[in-house]
Amino acid sequence: MSRLINHKKNLLLLIIGFCIILFTVIVCITQFASKFTFPVDRNSLAASAELNFTDNYVIFPLKADTNVYAALDGTVSYVGSDETTKTYKIVIDHANGLQTVYSALDENRIKVSKGDNVKKGSTIATIAANVNEEKNLDMTIFNSCLKFDLLKDSKAINPSNALHIYN
């Protein structure tokens, strides 16, 4: 009988511990997600286009001359070529080991430099027409797009939850 009571106590403690961990994770995700701003104006998404996203990045098919915005306050740590997309990218460092990466940019339309402090929602670049067609960018069927990555401690994490993007 004593063993049964001990098993029930252990099971109850395990369930309580699990609930506390689950609650903590939900609170962290909610706070994390509410801090971000969308990196482009939603109205600038290309007509009848669908977002292309994976667990590692989002590709926004865009109209030409669309502004790209900093998703969070931070410091620009890199502006330069992106070997993956054969275009240019901006990397912004944020608090708590977060980084946002904005790729498939035209070097002539970048509005920030390494070391610049940026505020959430400030314009960091403008999407140019056909930059990806000119660069033979294979990852998208759209001529103008933004590839957006979110990193935590240099590891890719799913940006769709932070930006409130759902299939």
N, C-alpha and C positions, 0 to 999 in steps of 0.2 A: 504494500500500500504506500509505503514511504517513497519507493522508487517511482511510482506513478505520479505522486505529487511533485517530486523533483523534476520529472519529465515535463509535466504541465507548466511548472514555473519556468523552466528553461525555454519551452516553446513560447510562452507568453513574453518573456524577455526578448527573445529573438524577433517576434512579431513587432513589439514596441520599438526595438532598435531599427528594424527595417522601415517602419512608418516614419521615424524621425529622419532617417537618411533620405527617404523619398520626399518628404516635406522640404528638407533643405535643398535638394536638387531642384524641385519645382520653384522654390523662391529664388534661387540663383538664376535659373533660366529666365524667369519672368523679369527680374531686375536687369539682366544682361540684355534681353531683347528690347526692352523699352528704351534703352539708351541710344539705339541706332536710328539714323535717318536714312531714307532711301537714297542711293548714290546718284540717281537721275530722277527727273520729273516723270511721274508715271504716265502723264499725257504725251510724253515724247517717245513712248514705245512704238515701234513700227506697226502700222496698221495690220491687223489680222495676223500678227506674229505671236508666237508662243515663246515664253522664256525657256531657255535651255539650261537646266541645272543638274548638277550631280551632288554627291556628298561633299565635294571639294570646292566647287565654284558655281557661279551663275553667269550665264551670258545673256545680256540684255540687248535684243535687236532694236536699234534706235534709228530715229530720223537724223539726218545730217544736222550739224550745228547745235546739237544737244549739249547742254552743260553737264559736267560731271561734278558731283559734290562730295566733300569729305563726309563719311558716315559718322565719324566721331571726332572730338577734339584730339589733336595730336601733333607730332613733329614729323615732317617729311624726312625720311631716312635714305631714300633712293629715288632718283629720276634718271632713267636711261633706257637702254635697249632691253628688250625681253626676247630671249632666244626662243622661248616656246611659241610665241605668236608672231615673231619676226617684225614686231612693231615696238612701241615704247610703253613703259609702265611707270607708275608712281607707287611707292610703298610709304605708308604712314604708320609710325609707331604710336601706340596708345598705352594707357595705363594697364597694369596687370598682365603684361606680356602679350597683349593683343596687337595684331598688325592687320591693316587692310591693304589689299593690292588691287590696283586699277590698271588693267592691261588692255592692249589693242588700241593704244592711243597714237595719234599723229604727233610727232615731236614738235611740230610748228604750232600746236594748239595747247601745249602744256603751260599752265599759268603759275606754277610754283617751282621752287628750287630746293635742293637739299638743305636741310636746316631750318626751313620755314616752319613757324608754328601756324597751324590751321585750326579753325573753329568748325564744329559740326555744322554742315550745311553750306560752308563756303565753297565757291567755285574753284576747282583745282585744274580743270582741263575742259576742252570742248571737243566733242566728237566731230571728226571731219567726214565729208562724203567720200565713200569708196576707198577709204584707207586700207581696208582689209582685202578688197579686190586687188588693189595695186600690190599688196604684199603677199598675195596668194595664200591667205589665211585659210587653212583647211578646216578649222574647227567650227565654222559657222557658215550657213548659207546666206547670211545677210551681209551686205556691203559695209554697213556702219553698225558697230556694236561696242559694248563694253564687257570685258571679262572681269568679274569681281571675285576676289578670293578673301577669305577670312582665316587668319592664323592665330593660334594660341600657343605661345612658347615654341614658335617656329614649326608647328604642326598644323596642317590644314584641318579646319572644322567646317561643318555644314553652315553656310551663310543664310540659307533659306529660313531657318528658325529665327535668327537675329533680325532679319529684314521682314518677317511676317509674310513669306512667300509660300504658297501652298499649291500643290498640283491641282 
